Each structure stands twice: as C-alpha cells, then as structure tokens.
Amino acid sequence: MANSSPSEVVVEYDNASDALQDISQYVLSINDFAIENASEEVHTFGDSWEEHLPIGIGKLAAIELSGLYDDTASVGPDALFIRATPEIPTSNTRTLKFTWRTGKTSSVETYVTSYRRSADRNALTKYTVSLQPTGAVTEV
C-alpha cells in the first residue's frame, strides 16, 4: 500500500495563459477528490427499498482549496482566483492538476464558482476557492 504525505502532493492551477503554476505552498487543505457515478431511482410501486441503476455518466464533485491569503505574490491564490470571478459562459476553463506521491496525476478542467477571504482578529487571513469541475477527469 502506497501511503502519501502532504509534502508529496503537488497542486497546480492554470494561470489563464494555459501554463500550470505550482500553488502547493498556498494550499493548506483540499476537500475530497470525489469521482461520482450518476444513477437514477428505479424502484417501483410495492418496493420497500430504494433502488438505483447507473446511467453511464460520471462527475467529479466540486473541489475546495483553502490556505493563507496572499495578495502580493503574482502567482498566489489572489492573483489566480480573483481574476476568474465572475466568469461568463464563454470563459475558458482552467486546469486543476494534482500530482500524488507515486507520480500519478489527476487533472480536470474547472470554473471558479466562489472565492472567499476570511479575516480573523485571532488568526491569519485565509482564502477559500470553490472550483466546479467540468468534463472528464484525466488520470495518468
């Protein structure tokens, strides 16, 4: 079993010039990388349990990254995410790519759905970005 530590995960995000930038040093947490299989409820009258059948469509759940807010770095989270909000239907997608410990990569095209900054009088200011994946996940 290949375990992984946080120091072995690389997070890259497209800077809108089709160049991936390593933003690992700006990320403190990532929610689940959850690939889901869509299904349809198919239970009939008289059934006492819900039944489902897969419909052949997969999706990646929304991804949320968070970390320390930095508005001075030209490649940091503020520079990457604030410029992507708001997005319009003709906006280009941006690639999010994870490289795991074993060298395996997972990448997907995304849109920014929200970008938040949270100030706290007893802590450092943090950011949170929500990314909506679109299309297939590429795993290599």
N, C-alpha and C positions, 0 to 999 in steps of 0.2 A: 504494500500500500504506500503510495507516494503522498506524504503529508506536505503541506505548504505553510510557509510562514509569511507574515505581511511584508518582510523585506524582499521576498522573491516575486511579488506581484508588481507588474508594471501596468500603469493606466495611461493610455494615450487618447487624445481627442483632436479632431480635425480643427485647424485654425481658420477655416473658410477659404483657405488658399490650397486646399487639397493636400496639405502637409500635416502629418500627425505630429503632435507635440507631446512629450512626456510630461504629464501633470501629476505623477505619482507623489511628489513631495508636497502637493497641495491637498491631497486626499487623506482624510482621517478615517472615513468609513464609507462602505458601499453596502447597499441593501442586497438582497438575494439576486443572483443571476438566474432567474426562473423561467425556463422554457416550458410552455404550457401547450396542451393538446386540446383544441376546442371540441366540444361534444354537444349533442342535442338530447334533451329529455325525450325518452320514448316509452315511458310507462303508460299502460292503458288502463281503462276503467277496470276495476276489480283488483288491480295490483295493490299490494300493501307497502311496497318499497319502490323508491325512485329508481329508474333505470336510465342508462345513458348509452349512446353509441358515438364513437368518434366520427367526425365529419371530414377529416383529412386536411384540416387547417391548423397550423401551429402558430404560436406567437410567443414573443418574449415580453414578459411583464415590464412595466415602467421601471427604470433604473434611477436610483437616487444616490448622488455623491455628495459628501459634505466634508468640510475641513476648515482650516483657518483662512479667514478673509484676507486677501492681499490685493490692493488696488494700485500698487506701484510697479509690480512686475508686468512686463509687456506680454508675457506668456502665461500669466497666472489665471486663476479662475475668473476674476472680474473681467479681464481683457477678452477671455474666450466666450463667456456666457452672457454677459450683459449686452453685448453687441448682437446677440442672436435673438433678443427679445424686443418687440414682438416679431413673430415670423408670419409670413403670408403664404398662401397656397403655392406660390411659385418659388418659394425659398428652396435653396439646395439643402439636401440632408447633410449631416456631418457624421463622420465615422467615429465610433467609440470602440476602442480595442483594448482587451485585457491580455496580457501575457502571463501565464501561470508558471509555477515553479518548474514544471517539466519541459517548458518551452512551448507547450500547447498554447494556441491563441484562440480567442473568441472575439469576433468583431461583428458590428451591426450598424446600420445607418440609423440616425436619430434626429429628432427635432427637440428643441428646448421647450418644455411646457411651463416651467417656472424657475425663477432664480431668486433666492431669498438671502438677505443678510440679516443676521441676528446679533444685536449688541446686548451685552450684559454687564452691569456695573461690577460684577464679581468674577468676570471671566473675559477671555479674549473674544473678539468679534469673529463669528463663524459665517460661512456661506453654506447654502444647500441648493443644489440644482436637480431638477427632475427632468429626465430625458425619456421621451416616448420613442421606443424602437419602431422601425417600420421595415417590413421585408424580412428576408431570410437571415438567419444567423449563420455566419461563416466560421467553421471550426477547423483549424488546421493543426 
